[in-house]
């Protein structure tokens, strides 16, 4: 008897390996590669996914016929099509945190003057799913769907700090903590110590750990079981988000994340209930000055 949900004989279908349809797997990898750029040539895309250009072109032509990708005749580059955007919007519609966060993010941007973001923990990384941009001329920007390493992300560290120690240990096992700037935490022991500080403080910091000159403040959003399901953050240049503002804005971000938690019927864990009303511990500025490089002028 064939396994439930699979047609008889499906295991021997031509073009399938390990339960995956090879052509579909290749097409999806092409879409993912194109999504990471603002436009790429056929040769560059084919090289990125390890396919012959002729094979990549046939798959792209099929995807283009359905509107998932499109080509620019002027420079012969490929980009994501409107159908991919429409399908992607379906995820935002069904994502309770994203839907509930939109008005909170707008309020948070107005209150702080900085870009507000929401992201999910997926595949060991943070995936940004929505953003409300600051009106300031110098501001942070993330593409929807952009991935960032969790250890160098405010949202990533907020979500890691909300996990049980054994889950964090499994996440760390065999993982290389890549250095993006001189401030990136690359030592597992230092990261674990930073997560302890986040739990005590009630919010996480990305202090130029991913991009020089940029800071981020983040807090976790919880579901009805008290599990962290998303993270809310603000981000901007460290010239505006200095040590004094970090102390003031941290509880504001934590309170906004708690507001989203309540909007989706979630429960903030008891240990964190009072944190949005508390100020960051005294000495945060000294911690930043000692443990961090100074903000760059650029």
C-alpha positions in Angstrom: 0.0 0.0 0.0 1.3 3.4 -0.9 1.9 5.8 2.0 -1.1 8.1 2.7 -1.0 11.3 0.6 1.2 9.8 -2.1 0.0 8.3 -5.4 0.9 4.6 -6.1 4.3 4.3 -7.6 5.3 7.9 -6.7 8.6 6.7 -5.2 9.9 5.7 -8.6 8.8 8.7 -10.6 11.4 10.0 -12.9 13.1 13.2 -11.7 12.5 12.5 -8.0 15.3 12.0 -5.5 14.7 11.4 -1.8 11.1 12.3 -2.1 11.8 15.7 -3.8 10.8 16.6 -7.4 14.1 17.6 -8.9 12.8 20.3 -11.3 10.6 21.8 -8.6 13.5 21.9 -6.2 15.7 23.6 -8.8 13.0 26.1 -9.6 12.5 27.0 -6.0 16.2 27.5 -5.5 16.3 29.8 -8.5 13.5 31.9 -7.0 15.3 32.1 -3.7 18.5 33.2 -5.4 16.7 35.9 -7.4 15.0 37.1 -4.2 18.3 37.9 -2.6 19.2 40.5 -5.3 17.7 43.4 -7.0 18.4 41.9 -10.4 20.9 39.3 -11.6 22.0 37.9 -14.9 21.2 34.4 -16.1 24.9 33.4 -15.7 25.1 34.7 -12.2 21.9 33.0 -11.1 22.9 29.7 -12.7 26.3 29.8 -11.0 24.8 30.6 -7.6 22.5 27.5 -7.7 24.9 25.2 -9.5 22.9 24.7 -12.7 23.9 24.9 -16.4 22.6 28.2 -17.9 20.5 26.3 -20.4 18.7 24.4 -17.6 18.3 27.6 -15.5 16.8 29.4 -18.5 14.2 26.8 -19.2 13.1 26.8 -15.5 13.1 30.6 -15.4 11.0 30.8 -18.6 8.4 28.6 -16.9 8.4 30.7 -13.8 8.1 33.9 -15.9 5.1 32.4 -17.6 3.4 32.2 -14.2 4.5 35.6 -13.1 6.9 34.5 -10.4 10.0 36.0 -12.0 10.4 38.6 -14.8 13.3 39.7 -17.0 14.4 43.2 -17.9 15.0 43.4 -21.6 17.3 46.4 -21.3 20.1 44.7 -19.2 19.0 41.1 -19.5 18.6 40.6 -15.7 16.0 38.6 -13.8 14.0 39.8 -10.8 11.1 38.6 -8.7 7.7 38.9 -10.3 4.5 40.3 -9.0 2.9 36.8 -8.5 5.7 35.9 -6.0 4.8 39.0 -4.1 1.1 38.2 -4.1 1.8 34.7 -2.8 4.2 36.0 -0.2 1.5 38.4 1.1 -0.6 35.3 2.0 2.0 34.5 4.7 1.6 37.9 6.2 -2.1 37.6 6.2 -2.1 34.4 8.1 0.7 35.4 10.5 -1.0 36.6 13.6 2.1 38.4 15.0 2.6 40.3 11.7 -1.0 41.4 11.5 -1.2 42.4 15.1 2.1 44.2 15.0 1.3 46.7 12.2 -0.4 49.3 14.3 2.0 48.8 17.2 5.0 49.3 14.8 3.5 52.5 13.4 3.1 53.8 17.0 6.5 52.7 18.0 8.1 54.4 15.0 6.2 57.7 15.8 7.2 57.5 19.5 10.9 56.7 19.0 11.5 58.2 15.5 13.3 55.0 14.5 12.5 52.2 12.1 10.4 49.4 13.6 10.8 45.8 12.5 9.2 42.4 13.2 11.0 39.2 12.5 10.7 35.4 13.0 13.2 32.7 14.0 13.4 30.3 11.1 16.0 27.8 10.1 18.4 29.1 12.8 18.3 32.6 11.5 16.0 35.7 11.8 13.7 36.4 8.9 12.4 40.0 8.7 8.7 40.0 7.6 7.7 43.6 7.9 9.0 47.1 8.6 7.8 50.6 9.3 10.6 53.0 8.2 11.7 56.0 10.1 11.2 59.4 8.5 14.8 60.4 9.2 17.1 60.7 6.2 19.6 58.2 7.7 17.7 55.1 8.8 17.9 51.3 8.9 16.4 49.3 6.1 15.7 45.5 5.7 14.0 43.8 2.8 11.0 41.7 3.7 12.2 38.1 3.7 15.8 39.1 4.4 17.7 36.7 6.7 20.1 37.7 9.4 22.3 35.6 11.7 20.6 35.4 15.0 23.7 35.9 17.1 24.3 39.3 15.4 20.7 40.5 15.5 18.7 42.2 18.3 15.6 40.2 17.4 17.7 37.0 17.2 19.2 37.5 20.6 15.8 38.4 22.1 14.3 35.2 20.7 17.3 33.1 21.8 17.1 34.5 25.3 13.4 33.5 25.5 14.3 29.8 24.8 15.1 27.1 27.4 18.9 26.6 27.9 18.8 23.1 26.3 17.2 24.5 23.1 19.9 27.2 23.0 22.6 24.5 23.5 21.2 22.5 20.5 21.1 25.7 18.4 24.8 26.4 19.3 26.0 22.8 18.7 28.2 22.8 15.7 27.3 26.3 14.7 30.0 28.8 13.7 29.3 32.3 15.0 30.4 34.4 12.1 32.0 37.8 12.7 30.4 40.6 10.7 32.1 43.5 12.6 34.7 43.8 15.3 31.8 43.9 17.8 30.1 40.7 16.7 29.9 38.1 19.5 31.7 35.0 18.2 32.4 33.1 21.4 29.6 30.8 22.6 30.3 31.5 26.2 30.1 35.3 25.7 26.8 34.8 23.8 25.3 32.8 26.6 26.4 35.5 29.1 24.7 38.1 26.8 21.5 36.1 26.8 21.5 36.1 30.6 21.8 39.9 30.6 18.9 40.1 28.1 16.7 38.0 30.4 17.6 40.3 33.4 17.2 43.5 31.4 14.0 42.6 29.4 15.3 43.6 26.0 18.1 42.7 23.6 20.7 44.9 21.9 22.5 44.7 18.6 25.3 47.2 19.3 27.0 47.5 15.8 27.3 43.8 15.8 25.9 43.4 12.2 26.5 46.8 10.7 29.0 49.4 11.9 27.3 52.6 13.1 23.9 50.9 13.6 22.1 49.9 16.8 19.0 47.8 17.4 16.8 47.3 20.5 14.5 44.2 20.5 12.1 42.2 22.6 10.2 38.9 22.1 6.5 38.4 21.3 4.9 35.4 22.9 1.9 33.1 22.0 -0.8 31.7 24.2 1.6 29.1 25.6 4.2 31.6 26.5 6.5 30.6 23.7 8.4 33.2 21.8 7.1 33.3 18.3 8.4 36.6 16.9 10.5 39.6 17.8 9.8 43.4 17.6 12.6 45.9 17.3 13.7 49.4 16.5 16.9 50.2 14.7 18.8 53.3 13.7 22.3 54.9 13.7 24.2 55.0 17.0 24.5 58.7 16.7 20.8 58.9 17.5 20.5 55.8 19.6 23.3 56.6 22.1 23.7 54.9 25.6 21.3 57.3 27.2 18.6 56.6 24.7 19.2 52.9 25.0 18.2 53.1 28.7 15.0 55.0 27.8 14.0 53.1 24.7 14.6 49.6 25.9 11.5 49.5 28.2 9.5 51.2 25.4 10.3 48.4 22.9 9.6 45.8 25.6 6.2 47.3 26.3 5.4 47.4 22.6 6.3 43.7 22.2 4.0 42.9 25.2 1.2 44.9 23.5 1.5 42.6 20.4 1.6 39.6 22.7 -1.7 40.6 24.2 -3.2 41.4 20.8 -2.6 37.8 19.6 -3.9 36.3 22.9 -0.4 35.5 24.0 1.0 35.4 27.5 4.2 37.1 28.6 6.1 34.7 30.9 5.8 35.6 34.6 9.5 36.5 34.9 9.1 39.2 32.2 5.7 40.7 33.3 7.1 43.7 35.1 10.1 44.4 32.8 8.4 46.9 30.5 7.7 49.1 33.5 11.3 48.9 34.7 14.3 50.9 33.5 17.4 49.3 32.2 19.9 48.5 34.9 22.2 51.4 35.9 25.6 51.0 34.3 24.3 50.1 30.9 26.3 53.0 29.4 29.4 51.8 31.2 28.8 48.3 29.9 28.6 49.6 26.3 31.8 51.7 26.7 33.8 48.8 28.1 32.5 45.9 26.1 32.0 47.7 22.8 33.9 49.7 20.2 33.0 53.3 19.9 30.3 54.3 17.4 31.8 55.1 14.0 31.4 58.5 12.5 29.9 57.0 9.4 
